[in-house]
């Protein structure tokens, strides 16, 4: 995954370089837009959210990512005011939200179900919240027209929800959330009901709208690819706790644990022990690999320390030809299975140790015959900086 994804919506704004440098979380002078301080939520004896502290900055597209039951939706509902923290507090622009009901918070929440009124057309669905707030009709008309244009629904303004596709209903729900100009928009699995192609298209539409409005977006998702695509930063959750907060590129390239490495994308994990240090590199003896692994720059782990080496499949090179004698980071095995995905091929290779690893290779040329096929002996090699050392 490239760092373009980590920068959020880079190319669409015409200011790619500036967006890539945008990192308020690294600036000690920047004040967080949202502060979640020591928040815990209990339901009886069950702890859904466990002592979470997190800062989110203005204009971020922030993702809460994790499997079902990890606490991400509960945390989002506490931001919205639908759930009250058992401990800790939530501040929005420095103001404590404790005791502030949902309808008084400068926050809107978009649900997976969209919750559109079936008897109202698109315009009336979008205008409903403004009418409830007593906004003058001329202002309602202006703001509704503005967001309908933003989400490209001009041709469908008079249609009712049952006359719209899933993607169009999703955009109506988004427009209804945006028309009130909240300081923060919360999205609970908003694309879960869409098919893959439409979901991918809508991700980029969301990124464009977030960039255009400047509203802070916080999205809950279990879809790693979705989070990697849209986010400025991602908080990975597990059993009610946040285990790592980083940009998409940092999460993918430098996970802080096996859990994160295995949750974000495909990865091969090899167990071993530190054998020696050469400069800022480690040499790790791994029976699973069947060789001594040279890593990239690593911490000062002592000799004999148990570690795990994470290797992304696309960083492994596969060949039928033996590398030069003395090549480090070289293992041998047999091709066990092959998957052809058009743009790439996936190889499952059984190492001589019995460990199964995955290798992906881009299909750069149009070939009828496979250069590497089933049951062939192959060599796998990788660069030292492809090997990430994990301690747990």
Secondary structure, 3 states (H helix, E strand, C coil): CCHHHHCCCCHHHCCHHHHHHCCHHHCCCCCCCEEEEEEEEEECCEEEEEEEEEEECCCCEEEEECCCCCCHHHHHHHHHCCCCCCEEEEEECCEECCCCCHHHCCEEEECCCCCCCCCCEHHHHHHHHHHHCCCCHHHHHHHHHHHHHHCCCHHHCCCEHHHCCHHHHHHHHHHHHHCCCCCEEEEECCCCCCCHHHHHHHHHHHHHHHHHHCCEEEEEECCHHHHHHHCCEEEEEECCEEEEEECHHHHHHCCCCHHHHHHCCCCEEEEEEEEEEECCEEEEEECCCCEEEEEEECCCCCCCCEEEEEECHHHCEEECCCCCCCCCCEEEEEEEEEEECCCEEEEEEEECCCCEEEEEEECCCCCCCCCCCCCCEEEEECCHHHCEEECC
